[in-house]
Amino acid sequence: MKAREALSKVFVQKSARAGLMLVLVAAFTLEATSIVQFVFSQRTIKEEATTKAESQLDATKLKILDIVDQAETAVRNSAWLAQWALEVPDSLYAVSRRILETNPIIVGSTVALVPGYDSKRPLYSPYCFRAHGSDKIDVSSLATEEYDYPSQEWFTKPLELGVGYWSEPYVDVGGGNILMTTYSLPILDRNGRKAAVLTADISLDWLTDMVGGIKVYPQAFSMMISREGRIMVCPTESLVMKYTVNEAASSLGDSALFSDLNRSMLSGERGNQTFKYKKTKMHVFFAPVEKTGWSMSIMIPDSEIFGNVRKMGLIVKILQLLGILMLIIILRAVIMNQIKYNELNDRKKVMENELQIARSIQMAMIPKIFPPFPDRKDLDMTATIVPAKEVGGDLYDFYIRDEKLFFCIGDVSGKGIPASLVMAVTRSMFRTLSTHEDDPARIVSLMNDSMADVNENNMFVTFFLGVLDLTTGQMRYCNAGHNAPVMLTDTKWLLPVVSNLPIGVLKGFEFEGQETVMNDDDAIFLYTDGLSEAENSQHELFGEKRIYDVLGTRRSSADHMEAIKEAVSEFVGDAPQSDDLTMLFIHYFRRRHLTLENDIKEIARLAEFLDQIGNDRSLDQGLVSSLNLALEEAATNVIMYAYPKETAGALDIDAVLGKDFLEFTLTDGGVPFDPTAAPEADITLGVEERGIGGLGIFLVRNIMDSVVYTRKDGKNILKMTKKI
């Protein structure tokens, strides 16, 4: 009997494996067929899209060049007349008027004399133009104090190059008073001297309609840039003629993403590129407009080109899945008779192992390396979490964004695995929402609405969220039914909090935010009720008074945390831990900042900067004077030598006032230079024997306790520390 059961079991196992192999082979064959079809379809569609885009670019370019050629021809055909009219300057008006009368596309023209060519008229530029929106030709003069025509690009460039030149698009205030571009041709007199510049202005209103009207696909859009990269045509009107493509790329937060495309277009290349921005893949086709230096591009979303083929691919995959499902249904009878698992060996150990893994995962989600920001001297932080079971529902978290410290502490109702899952969700929502939002009340409200939507088990979270501006000390916070934190300033006091409701209780509840200011050397202590409600064997609570007593002595955050943990442990004794215990301690030292331009006169501002620091910490005046001397030496070295002569530059000085130290960080973007690498000055030598230099860094080293130089991200960084 047993042999028969064993044989049947082996047969079932082999049948199940054979059926599974059949399903896998069928799935692989169907998927391979689908992939081959998809690849060839994409290739054909991409070629079609490329042909359509390039055809549109070429057709539009021909239309533009037709207008450009008309303007150039009009100017060149009138060059001889302008040369003749140089001898009778009053007739120059007639030259410009004739160009406008015979060429409807031209909106303005002038013959601008080279300054000094005519002694009677040092500056002379009669200008004829069409009044905006009409065919009437008006006349004016560009030789005015408000409009310095000899400095304009349309005037200087053709004289410099000696050939016809298309200017950068511009709004000619004082001239045509519209967005235009100018074709300029240098005019020589009978003696071969450069005497004047003959121009033709064309309005760019038609260009916006022509380029913006390109429609290869419904969601495609087009752009045009000038030779200097200025945006001439763009769907976003606020960018037109106000930004270059590189500036626009920087404003989007990822200039490197567009660097290759911008470089190719500005170089007058023709081609296409693909890039991905904010999860949207784009195909860009671009081509230059000869003569003008302009470049056109058509941008097509990837979904526009391949949307239909992907929809078809999805339908094919659904059909494939249905086919595989039919196979699975057919084989279900065999699979249902597979080996029954014998996994009842020591379930307790298995469960304990799983709980240990869950605890490791939970602990990995919260910061546990302290100090968390070793390079920052304006924060002294530590935290701890001790679950009452293998896994718990307490949490804390913090991080720095935009010079703001985002921090939180929370306590999930209940214990064990359900509480740990809610804890993980709460921490993830805090990180996600605070990435784009600075208002604590807004963040807590969004977290509350999200949790209330899925809170089928009626669990909730008491929560405190704070946002500390590290540059000003302003702290905005929102409390959601949590314990009020303890503030440590000159005294100890509970931070006033509006209780609000815990997170997850009522969707749509309006949480009220509050704010306060943390001054230099202030601290805040946050904790869950696992601390205040810790019980000893007599069921006495640890209480807030004992917390106050332990916090009575000012010390480092790590020492504070150890002192509280020891006090709780001593109080509880052998009594079992009844609740999760979580604590977060933040000690804040305000950072001072000063920016000096590379002008030696700026050095005088250091004294006021250091006097303020000395007053804030009641420092001895002699120490302040020594620090001033060290900073002056280091700053003077940067101002005098970091930047090339007559080049603007800046020196940023950040000061952090710690409990027993002062740290000054000097940052500049000048040439690489490590002052600490300079050899020690031999002060025993006489003035005649000692070489020039070296005394400055000697003074800095002797005044400061630590001087460290680094070069990072193209900047010189000098950190000087003084123990006090």
C-alpha positions as CSV (number, residue, x, y, z in Angstrom):
1,M,0.0,0.0,0.0
2,K,2.8,2.4,1.0
3,A,4.7,1.5,-2.2
4,R,1.6,2.2,-4.3
5,E,1.2,5.6,-2.6
6,A,4.9,6.4,-3.2
7,L,4.6,5.4,-6.8
8,S,1.5,7.5,-7.3
9,K,3.2,10.4,-5.7
10,V,6.2,10.1,-8.1
11,F,3.9,9.9,-11.1
12,V,2.0,13.0,-10.0
13,Q,5.3,14.9,-9.6
14,K,6.5,13.9,-13.0
15,S,3.2,14.8,-14.6
16,A,3.2,18.2,-12.9
17,R,6.7,18.9,-14.1
18,A,5.9,17.8,-17.7
19,G,2.8,20.0,-17.7
20,L,4.7,23.0,-16.3
21,M,7.4,22.5,-19.0
22,L,4.7,22.5,-21.7
23,V,3.2,25.7,-20.4
24,L,6.7,27.4,-20.3
25,V,7.5,26.3,-23.8
26,A,4.2,27.6,-25.1
27,A,4.6,30.9,-23.3
28,F,8.2,31.3,-24.6
29,T,7.1,30.6,-28.2
30,L,4.3,33.0,-28.1
31,E,6.4,35.7,-26.4
32,A,9.2,35.3,-29.0
33,T,6.8,35.6,-31.9
34,S,5.3,38.7,-30.3
35,I,8.7,40.3,-29.7
36,V,9.8,39.8,-33.3
37,Q,6.6,41.3,-34.7
38,F,6.8,44.2,-32.3
39,V,10.5,45.0,-33.2
40,F,9.8,45.0,-36.9
41,S,6.7,47.1,-36.5
42,Q,8.5,49.7,-34.4
43,R,11.3,49.9,-36.9
44,T,8.9,50.6,-39.8
45,I,6.9,53.1,-37.8
46,K,10.1,54.9,-36.7
47,E,11.2,55.2,-40.3
48,E,7.8,56.6,-41.3
49,A,7.9,59.2,-38.4
50,T,11.4,60.2,-39.4
51,T,10.4,60.8,-43.0
52,K,7.3,62.8,-42.0
53,A,9.3,65.0,-39.6
54,E,12.2,65.6,-41.9
55,S,9.8,66.4,-44.8
56,Q,8.0,69.0,-42.6
57,L,11.3,70.5,-41.5
58,D,12.6,70.8,-45.1
59,A,9.3,72.3,-46.4
60,T,9.2,74.8,-43.6
61,K,12.8,75.7,-44.1
62,L,12.2,76.4,-47.8
63,K,9.4,78.8,-47.0
64,I,11.6,80.6,-44.5
65,L,14.5,80.8,-46.9
66,D,12.2,82.2,-49.6
67,I,11.3,85.1,-47.4
68,V,15.0,85.5,-46.3
69,D,16.2,85.5,-49.9
70,Q,13.6,88.1,-50.9
71,A,14.9,90.4,-48.2
72,E,18.6,89.8,-49.1
73,T,17.9,90.4,-52.8
74,A,16.1,93.7,-52.0
75,V,19.1,94.9,-50.1
76,R,21.7,93.8,-52.6
77,N,19.7,95.3,-55.5
78,S,19.6,98.6,-53.7
79,A,23.3,98.6,-52.6
80,W,24.4,100.6,-55.7
81,L,21.7,103.2,-55.1
82,A,22.8,103.6,-51.5
83,Q,26.4,104.0,-52.6
84,W,25.4,106.7,-55.0
85,A,23.3,108.5,-52.4
86,L,26.2,108.7,-50.0
87,E,27.2,111.9,-51.9
88,V,23.8,113.4,-51.3
89,P,22.8,112.2,-47.7
90,D,19.4,113.8,-47.8
91,S,18.5,111.3,-50.5
92,L,19.2,108.3,-48.3
93,Y,15.5,108.4,-47.1
94,A,14.5,107.6,-50.7
95,V,16.7,104.5,-50.8
96,S,15.0,103.0,-47.7
97,R,11.5,104.1,-48.9
98,R,12.1,102.4,-52.3
99,I,13.0,99.1,-50.6
100,L,9.8,99.1,-48.6
101,E,7.6,100.2,-51.5
102,T,8.9,97.4,-53.7
103,N,9.0,94.6,-51.1
104,P,5.9,94.0,-49.0
105,I,7.6,91.5,-46.7
106,I,10.1,94.2,-45.4
107,V,8.8,96.3,-42.5
108,G,11.7,98.7,-42.1
109,S,14.9,99.9,-43.7
110,T,17.7,102.3,-43.0
111,V,21.0,103.5,-44.4
112,A,23.1,104.1,-41.3
113,L,26.3,106.1,-41.8
114,V,29.4,105.1,-40.1
115,P,30.1,107.5,-37.2
116,G,32.4,110.3,-38.4
117,Y,32.0,109.6,-42.1
118,D,30.1,112.8,-42.6
119,S,31.6,115.7,-40.6
120,K,28.4,117.6,-40.8
121,R,26.4,114.7,-39.5
122,P,28.5,112.5,-37.1
123,L,25.5,110.2,-36.6
124,Y,22.9,109.8,-39.4
125,S,20.5,107.0,-39.9
126,P,17.2,107.8,-41.7
127,Y,14.7,105.0,-41.0
128,C,11.6,104.1,-43.0
129,F,9.1,101.7,-41.6
130,R,5.6,100.4,-42.0
131,A,3.2,101.4,-39.2
132,H,2.2,98.3,-37.3
133,G,-0.9,96.7,-38.9
134,S,-1.0,99.0,-41.9
135,D,0.7,99.6,-45.3
136,K,1.5,103.3,-44.6
137,I,5.2,104.1,-44.6
138,D,6.5,106.4,-41.9
139,V,9.9,107.9,-41.4
140,S,12.1,108.6,-38.4
141,S,15.7,108.8,-37.4
142,L,17.7,106.2,-35.4
143,A,20.4,108.7,-34.6
144,T,19.0,109.6,-31.1
145,E,20.3,109.6,-27.6
146,E,17.9,106.8,-26.6
147,Y,18.9,104.5,-29.5
148,D,22.6,104.1,-29.9
149,Y,22.6,102.6,-33.4
150,P,26.4,102.3,-33.8
151,S,26.4,99.7,-30.9
152,Q,23.7,97.6,-32.3
153,E,24.5,94.1,-33.6
154,W,22.9,94.8,-37.0
155,F,25.3,97.7,-37.5
156,T,28.6,96.4,-36.0
157,K,28.6,92.8,-37.4
158,P,28.4,93.5,-41.2
159,L,31.1,96.2,-40.8
160,E,33.3,93.7,-38.9
161,L,32.7,90.8,-41.2
162,G,32.6,92.8,-44.5
163,V,29.6,90.7,-45.8
164,G,25.8,90.6,-45.4
165,Y,24.7,89.5,-41.9
166,W,21.4,88.4,-40.4
167,S,21.1,89.7,-36.8
168,E,19.8,88.0,-33.7
169,P,16.0,88.4,-33.4
170,Y,15.3,91.5,-31.2
171,V,12.6,94.0,-30.3
172,D,13.8,97.1,-31.9
173,V,12.7,99.8,-29.4
174,G,13.1,103.1,-31.1
175,G,13.2,101.5,-34.5
176,G,10.4,99.2,-35.7
177,N,9.1,98.6,-32.2
178,I,8.3,95.0,-33.1
179,L,10.0,91.6,-32.8
180,M,12.2,91.4,-35.9
181,T,15.4,90.3,-37.4
182,T,17.6,92.5,-39.7
183,Y,19.6,91.7,-42.8
184,S,22.5,94.2,-43.0
185,L,25.0,94.9,-45.8
186,P,28.1,97.1,-45.6
187,I,28.2,99.9,-48.1
188,L,31.5,101.2,-49.5
189,D,32.0,104.6,-51.0
190,R,33.7,105.3,-54.3
191,N,37.1,105.2,-52.5
192,G,36.4,101.7,-51.0
193,R,35.9,103.1,-47.5
194,K,33.2,101.5,-45.2
195,A,30.7,104.3,-45.2
196,A,27.3,102.9,-44.2
197,V,25.2,99.9,-43.5
198,L,22.0,99.2,-45.6
199,T,19.4,97.1,-43.8
200,A,16.1,95.4,-44.3
201,D,13.9,94.4,-41.2
202,I,11.5,91.6,-41.4
203,S,8.8,90.9,-38.8
204,L,8.9,87.5,-37.1
205,D,5.1,87.2,-36.5
206,W,4.8,85.0,-39.6
207,L,7.6,82.8,-38.3
208,T,5.6,81.9,-35.2
209,D,2.6,80.9,-37.3
210,M,4.7,79.0,-39.8
211,V,6.9,77.0,-37.4
212,G,4.3,76.7,-34.6
213,G,1.8,75.3,-37.1
214,I,3.9,72.2,-38.0
215,K,1.7,69.2,-37.0
216,V,3.3,65.9,-37.7
217,Y,1.3,64.3,-34.9
218,P,-1.5,65.8,-32.8
219,Q,0.7,66.1,-29.7
220,A,3.9,67.0,-31.5
221,F,5.2,70.5,-31.1
222,S,8.0,72.6,-32.8
223,M,10.6,75.0,-31.7
224,M,13.1,77.4,-33.3
225,I,16.2,78.9,-31.8
226,S,18.6,81.6,-32.9
227,R,22.3,81.2,-33.5
228,E,22.9,82.2,-29.9
229,G,20.4,79.7,-28.6
230,R,17.6,82.2,-27.8
231,I,14.1,80.7,-28.1
232,M,12.3,82.3,-31.1
233,V,9.3,80.0,-31.4
234,C,8.0,77.7,-28.6
235,P,4.6,76.5,-27.4
236,T,5.3,78.1,-24.0
237,E,5.0,81.8,-24.8
238,S,6.7,82.9,-21.6
239,L,10.0,81.5,-22.8
240,V,10.0,83.2,-26.2
241,M,12.9,85.7,-26.6
242,K,13.4,85.7,-22.8
243,Y,15.5,82.6,-22.4
244,T,18.1,80.6,-24.2
245,V,17.6,76.9,-24.6
246,N,20.4,76.2,-22.0
247,E,18.7,78.6,-19.5
248,A,15.4,76.9,-20.1
249,A,17.0,73.5,-19.6
250,S,18.5,74.7,-16.3
251,S,15.1,75.9,-15.1
252,L,13.8,72.4,-15.6
253,G,16.3,71.1,-13.2
254,D,18.3,68.8,-15.5
255,S,20.4,70.8,-17.9
256,A,22.7,67.8,-18.6
257,L,19.7,65.9,-20.1
258,F,19.4,68.4,-23.0
259,S,23.1,69.3,-23.4
260,D,23.8,67.1,-26.4
261,L,20.6,68.3,-28.2
262,N,21.3,71.9,-27.5
263,R,24.9,71.6,-28.6
264,S,23.9,69.9,-31.9
265,M,21.3,72.5,-32.7
266,L,23.6,75.4,-31.9
267,S,26.3,73.9,-34.1
268,G,23.9,73.9,-37.1
269,E,23.7,70.1,-37.3
270,R,20.9,68.1,-38.8
271,G,19.6,64.9,-37.2
272,N,17.5,63.4,-34.5
273,Q,17.9,62.4,-30.9
274,T,15.9,60.7,-28.2
275,F,15.7,61.6,-24.5
276,K,13.5,60.9,-21.5
277,Y,12.3,63.7,-19.3
278,K,10.0,63.2,-16.3
279,K,9.1,59.6,-17.5
280,T,8.1,60.9,-20.9
281,K,10.2,59.7,-23.8
282,M,10.6,62.3,-26.6
283,H,11.9,62.0,-30.2
284,V,13.5,65.2,-31.5
285,F,14.2,65.9,-35.2
286,F,16.1,69.1,-36.0
287,A,17.6,70.9,-38.9
288,P,19.4,74.3,-39.5
289,V,18.1,77.2,-41.5
290,E,21.0,78.3,-43.6
291,K,22.1,81.9,-43.8
292,T,20.3,82.9,-40.6
293,G,22.0,80.6,-38.1
294,W,18.6,79.5,-36.9
295,S,17.7,75.9,-36.1
296,M,14.3,74.3,-36.1
297,S,13.1,71.2,-34.2
298,I,10.1,69.0,-34.0
299,M,9.5,67.1,-30.7
300,I,7.2,64.1,-30.8
301,P,6.2,62.1,-27.7
302,D,7.1,58.5,-28.0
303,S,3.5,57.5,-27.2
304,E,2.4,59.4,-30.4
305,I,4.6,57.4,-32.6
306,F,4.3,54.0,-31.1
307,G,1.0,54.2,-29.2
308,N,-1.0,52.2,-31.7
309,V,1.5,49.4,-32.1
310,R,1.8,49.1,-28.3
311,K,-1.9,48.9,-27.9
312,M,-1.9,46.1,-30.5
313,G,1.0,44.5,-28.6
314,L,-1.1,44.6,-25.4
315,I,-4.0,42.9,-27.2
316,V,-1.7,40.2,-28.5
317,K,-0.3,39.7,-25.0
318,I,-3.8,39.4,-23.5
319,L,-4.7,36.8,-26.2
320,Q,-1.4,35.0,-25.3
321,L,-2.3,35.0,-21.7
322,L,-5.7,33.6,-22.4
323,G,-4.1,30.8,-24.4
324,I,-1.7,30.0,-21.6
325,L,-4.6,30.1,-19.1
326,M,-6.4,27.5,-21.2
327,L,-3.3,25.3,-20.9
328,I,-3.2,25.8,-17.2
329,I,-6.9,24.9,-16.9
330,I,-6.3,21.7,-18.9
331,L,-3.4,20.8,-16.6
332,R,-5.1,21.9,-13.4
333,A,-6.3,18.3,-12.6
334,V,-2.7,17.1,-12.7
335,I,-1.3,20.1,-10.8
336,M,-4.0,19.7,-8.0
337,N,-2.6,16.2,-7.4
338,Q,0.9,17.3,-6.8
339,I,3.0,16.6,-3.7
340,K,1.4,17.8,-0.6
341,Y,3.8,19.7,1.4
342,N,5.2,18.3,4.7
343,E,6.1,21.6,6.3
344,L,4.8,21.2,9.8
345,N,8.4,20.8,11.3
346,D,8.9,23.2,14.1
347,R,6.5,26.0,13.0
348,K,7.5,28.0,16.0
349,K,11.1,28.3,14.8
350,V,9.9,29.2,11.3
351,M,7.7,31.9,12.7
352,E,10.4,33.3,15.0
353,N,12.8,33.4,12.0
354,E,10.2,35.3,9.9
355,L,9.6,37.7,12.8
356,Q,13.3,38.3,13.1
357,I,13.5,39.0,9.3
358,A,10.6,41.4,9.7
359,R,12.3,43.2,12.5
360,S,15.5,43.6,10.4
361,I,13.5,45.0,7.5
362,Q,11.6,47.4,9.8
363,M,14.8,48.6,11.5
364,A,16.4,49.1,8.1
365,M,13.7,51.6,7.2
366,I,14.7,54.2,9.8
367,P,18.0,56.1,10.2
368,K,20.3,54.3,12.7
369,I,23.7,55.7,12.0
370,F,24.7,58.5,14.3
371,P,25.8,61.2,13.9
372,P,23.6,61.1,10.8
373,F,25.2,64.2,9.1
374,P,28.9,64.0,10.1
375,D,29.8,66.9,7.8
376,R,27.3,69.3,9.5
377,K,28.2,71.1,12.7
378,D,24.9,72.8,13.1
379,L,23.1,69.6,14.2
380,D,23.7,67.2,17.0
381,M,21.2,64.4,16.7
382,T,20.5,60.9,17.9
383,A,17.5,58.6,18.2
384,T,16.5,55.1,19.3
385,I,13.6,52.7,19.0
386,V,13.0,49.6,21.1
387,P,10.0,47.5,20.1
388,A,8.0,45.8,22.9
389,K,7.7,42.7,20.6
390,E,9.9,41.4,17.8
391,V,8.3,44.1,15.6
392,G,6.5,47.2,16.7
393,G,4.5,50.2,15.6
394,D,6.7,53.2,16.7
395,L,8.6,55.2,14.2
396,Y,10.9,58.1,13.7
397,D,12.5,59.6,10.6
398,F,14.4,62.6,9.5
399,Y,16.3,64.0,6.5
400,I,17.5,67.3,5.1
401,R,16.1,69.0,2.0
402,D,16.8,72.5,0.8
403,E,18.5,73.4,4.1
404,K,15.4,72.3,6.1
405,L,15.4,69.4,8.6
406,F,12.3,67.3,8.1
407,F,11.7,65.1,11.2
408,C,8.8,63.1,12.7
409,I,8.0,60.6,15.4
410,G,4.9,58.5,15.6
411,D,3.1,55.7,17.6
412,V,0.8,53.3,15.8
413,S,-2.2,51.9,17.8
414,G,-1.6,48.2,18.6
415,K,1.5,46.1,18.4
416,G,3.1,43.3,16.4
417,I,3.0,42.8,12.7
418,P,-0.2,44.8,11.9
419,A,1.3,47.8,13.7
420,S,4.7,47.3,11.9
421,L,2.9,47.4,8.5
422,V,1.1,50.6,9.4
423,M,4.4,52.0,10.6
424,A,6.1,51.2,7.3
425,V,3.2,52.8,5.4
426,T,3.3,55.9,7.6
427,R,7.1,56.3,7.2
428,S,6.9,55.9,3.4
429,M,4.1,58.5,3.1
430,F,6.1,60.9,5.2
431,R,9.1,60.6,2.9
432,T,7.0,60.7,-0.3
433,L,4.8,63.7,0.6
434,S,7.5,65.8,2.3
435,T,9.7,65.5,-0.8
436,H,7.5,68.1,-2.6
437,E,5.7,69.8,0.4
438,D,7.1,72.0,3.1
439,D,4.0,72.7,5.2
440,P,3.7,70.2,8.1
441,A,-0.1,70.7,8.4
442,R,-0.5,70.0,4.7
443,I,1.7,66.9,4.9
444,V,-0.2,65.5,7.9
445,S,-3.5,66.2,6.2
446,L,-2.5,64.3,3.1
447,M,-1.2,61.4,5.2
448,N,-4.5,61.3,7.2
449,D,-6.7,61.3,4.1
450,S,-4.6,58.5,2.5
451,M,-4.7,56.3,5.6
452,A,-8.4,57.0,6.4
453,D,-9.3,55.7,2.9
454,V,-7.8,52.2,3.6
455,N,-8.3,52.0,7.4
456,E,-10.6,49.0,7.5
457,N,-9.1,47.8,10.8
458,N,-9.6,51.2,12.5
459,M,-5.9,51.6,13.4
460,F,-4.5,55.1,13.9
461,V,-1.2,56.8,14.4
462,T,-0.3,59.6,16.9
463,F,2.2,61.7,15.0
464,F,4.4,64.8,15.4
465,L,6.0,66.3,12.3
466,G,8.4,69.3,12.3
467,V,10.3,71.3,9.6
468,L,13.3,73.2,11.0
469,D,14.8,75.8,8.7
470,L,18.5,75.4,9.5
471,T,19.4,78.9,8.2
472,T,16.9,80.9,10.3
473,G,15.9,78.5,13.2
474,Q,12.2,78.8,12.3
475,M,10.4,75.6,13.1
476,R,7.0,74.8,11.7
477,Y,5.2,71.8,13.2
478,C,1.9,69.9,13.3
479,N,0.8,67.6,16.1
480,A,-1.6,64.7,15.5
481,G,-2.6,63.5,19.0
482,H,1.0,62.9,20.0
483,N,2.9,63.7,23.2
484,A,4.2,67.3,23.3
485,P,8.0,67.5,22.8
486,V,10.2,69.0,25.5
487,M,12.2,72.1,24.5
488,L,15.6,72.7,26.1
489,T,16.6,76.4,26.0
490,D,17.7,78.3,29.0
491,T,14.9,76.4,30.7
492,K,12.9,73.2,30.0
493,W,9.3,73.6,28.8
494,L,6.7,71.6,26.9
495,L,6.2,72.9,23.3
496,P,2.7,74.2,23.0
497,V,0.8,71.9,20.7
498,V,-2.7,71.7,19.2
499,S,-3.7,68.1,19.9
500,N,-5.7,67.6,16.6
501,L,-6.8,64.0,15.8
502,P,-4.5,61.1,15.3
503,I,-3.8,60.2,11.6
504,G,-6.3,57.8,10.0
505,V,-9.3,58.5,12.3
506,L,-11.4,61.0,10.2
507,K,-10.9,61.8,6.5
508,G,-11.0,65.5,5.7
509,F,-10.1,66.6,9.2
510,E,-8.4,70.0,9.1
511,F,-5.1,69.8,10.9
512,E,-3.8,73.0,12.5
513,G,-0.1,73.8,12.1
514,Q,2.0,75.9,14.5
515,E,5.4,77.4,14.5
516,T,8.2,78.6,16.8
517,V,11.8,79.6,16.6
518,M,14.8,77.6,17.8
519,N,17.6,79.8,18.8
520,D,21.3,78.9,18.8
521,D,22.1,76.0,21.3
522,D,18.4,75.1,21.7
523,A,17.3,71.5,21.6
524,I,14.1,69.5,21.3
525,F,13.3,66.1,22.7
526,L,10.6,64.0,21.2
527,Y,9.3,60.6,22.5
528,T,6.4,58.2,22.4
529,D,4.3,57.3,25.4
530,G,6.4,54.1,25.8
531,L,8.8,56.4,27.7
532,S,6.4,58.4,29.9
533,E,4.2,55.3,30.5
534,A,7.0,52.8,31.2
535,E,5.9,50.7,34.2
536,N,7.9,49.1,37.0
537,S,6.8,46.0,38.9
538,Q,4.6,48.2,41.2
539,H,2.8,49.5,38.1
540,E,4.1,53.0,38.6
541,L,4.7,55.2,35.5
542,F,8.0,56.7,34.6
543,G,6.2,60.0,34.1
544,E,7.2,63.4,32.7
545,K,8.8,64.6,35.9
546,R,11.5,62.0,35.6
547,I,12.0,62.9,32.0
548,Y,12.5,66.6,33.1
549,D,15.0,65.5,35.8
550,V,17.1,63.5,33.4
551,L,17.1,66.4,30.9
552,G,18.2,68.8,33.6
553,T,21.9,68.8,32.7
554,R,22.9,70.1,29.2
555,R,25.1,67.6,27.3
556,S,25.5,66.1,23.9
557,S,22.6,64.3,22.3
558,A,24.2,60.9,22.6
559,D,24.9,61.5,26.4
560,H,21.2,62.7,26.8
561,M,20.0,59.5,25.1
562,E,22.2,57.2,27.2
563,A,21.1,59.0,30.4
564,I,17.4,58.5,29.7
565,K,17.8,54.9,28.7
566,E,19.7,54.2,31.9
567,A,17.1,56.0,34.0
568,V,14.3,54.0,32.3
569,S,16.1,50.7,32.7
570,E,16.8,51.4,36.3
571,F,13.2,52.4,37.0
572,V,11.6,49.5,35.2
573,G,13.9,46.8,36.6
574,D,12.8,43.3,35.7
575,A,9.3,44.3,34.7
576,P,8.4,43.3,31.1
577,Q,8.4,46.1,28.5
578,S,4.7,47.0,28.0
579,D,5.0,49.3,25.0
580,D,7.3,50.4,22.2
581,L,9.9,53.0,23.3
582,T,11.1,55.6,20.8
583,M,13.0,58.8,21.4
584,L,14.5,61.5,19.1
585,F,16.8,64.3,20.3
586,I,17.8,67.3,18.1
587,H,20.4,69.8,19.3
588,Y,20.5,72.9,17.0
589,F,23.4,75.3,16.5
590,R,22.5,78.2,14.2
591,R,24.7,78.7,11.2
592,R,25.8,82.3,10.3
593,H,26.6,83.2,6.7
594,L,28.6,86.0,5.0
595,T,29.3,86.5,1.3
596,L,32.3,88.7,0.3
597,E,33.0,89.9,-3.3
598,N,36.6,89.6,-4.4
599,D,37.3,93.2,-3.5
600,I,39.8,93.9,-0.8
601,K,37.5,96.5,0.6
602,E,35.1,93.7,1.6
603,I,37.5,92.6,4.3
604,A,36.2,95.3,6.6
605,R,32.9,93.4,6.9
606,L,34.6,90.5,8.7
607,A,34.9,92.5,11.9
608,E,31.2,93.2,12.2
609,F,30.5,89.5,11.4
610,L,32.8,88.3,14.2
611,D,31.6,90.9,16.7
612,Q,28.1,89.6,16.2
613,I,29.3,86.0,16.8
614,G,31.3,87.1,19.9
615,N,28.3,89.0,21.3
616,D,26.0,86.0,20.8
617,R,28.3,83.6,22.7
618,S,29.8,86.3,25.1
619,L,33.3,85.5,23.8
620,D,36.4,87.2,25.1
621,Q,37.4,90.2,22.9
622,G,40.9,88.9,22.6
623,L,39.6,85.6,21.1
624,V,37.4,87.6,18.7
625,S,40.4,89.7,17.6
626,S,42.5,86.5,17.0
627,L,39.7,84.9,15.0
628,N,39.3,88.1,13.0
629,L,43.0,88.0,12.2
630,A,42.9,84.4,11.1
631,L,39.8,85.0,8.9
632,E,41.3,88.2,7.4
633,E,44.4,86.3,6.4
634,A,42.4,83.4,4.8
635,A,39.9,85.7,3.1
636,T,42.6,88.1,1.8
637,N,44.4,85.1,0.2
638,V,41.2,84.2,-1.6
639,I,40.3,87.8,-2.7
640,M,43.8,88.5,-4.0
641,Y,44.7,85.3,-5.7
642,A,41.6,83.0,-6.3
643,Y,40.2,84.8,-9.3
644,P,41.9,86.3,-12.3
645,K,42.3,90.1,-12.2
646,E,39.1,92.1,-13.0
647,T,37.0,88.9,-12.8
648,A,34.0,88.9,-10.5
649,G,34.0,86.3,-7.8
650,A,32.7,85.6,-4.4
651,L,33.8,84.1,-1.1
652,D,31.2,82.4,1.1
653,I,31.9,82.2,4.8
654,D,29.7,80.0,7.0
655,A,30.1,80.0,10.8
656,V,28.7,77.3,13.1
657,L,28.7,78.0,16.9
658,G,28.9,74.6,18.7
659,K,28.7,74.1,22.4
660,D,32.5,74.1,22.7
661,F,33.8,75.0,19.3
662,L,33.6,77.5,16.5
663,E,33.8,76.3,12.9
664,F,34.4,78.6,9.9
665,T,34.0,77.3,6.3
666,L,35.4,79.4,3.5
667,T,34.2,78.4,0.0
668,D,35.2,80.0,-3.3
669,G,35.0,79.0,-7.0
670,G,38.5,80.2,-7.9
671,V,41.6,78.4,-9.1
672,P,42.6,75.3,-7.1
673,F,44.8,76.3,-4.2
674,D,45.6,74.4,-1.0
675,P,47.0,76.9,1.6
676,T,47.7,74.1,4.1
677,A,50.2,72.6,1.6
678,A,52.4,75.7,2.0
679,P,55.7,75.0,3.9
680,E,55.9,76.3,7.5
681,A,57.4,79.8,7.6
682,D,60.7,79.9,9.5
683,I,60.2,82.9,11.8
684,T,63.7,82.6,13.2
685,L,65.2,84.0,10.0
686,G,65.8,87.6,9.5
687,V,63.6,89.7,7.1
688,E,66.3,89.6,4.4
689,E,66.7,85.8,4.6
690,R,63.1,84.9,4.8
691,G,61.2,84.4,1.5
692,I,58.0,86.3,0.6
693,G,54.8,84.8,1.9
694,G,54.0,82.0,4.3
695,L,53.2,84.1,7.3
696,G,49.5,84.2,6.6
697,I,48.9,80.5,6.8
698,F,51.4,80.4,9.8
699,L,49.1,82.8,11.7
700,V,46.0,80.8,10.7
701,R,47.5,77.5,11.9
702,N,48.6,79.0,15.2
703,I,45.3,80.7,15.9
704,M,43.0,77.8,14.9
705,D,43.0,74.3,16.3
706,S,42.3,72.7,13.0
707,V,42.7,73.8,9.4
708,V,41.5,71.4,6.6
709,Y,41.4,72.0,2.9
710,T,39.3,70.1,0.3
711,R,38.5,70.6,-3.4
712,K,35.0,69.6,-4.2
713,D,32.6,70.2,-7.2
714,G,35.0,72.8,-8.6
715,K,35.3,74.8,-5.4
716,N,38.0,75.4,-2.8
717,I,36.7,74.6,0.8
718,L,38.8,75.6,3.8
719,K,37.5,74.6,7.2
720,M,38.9,76.2,10.3
721,T,38.0,75.1,13.8
722,K,38.6,76.8,17.1
723,K,37.8,75.1,20.4
724,I,36.3,77.4,23.0
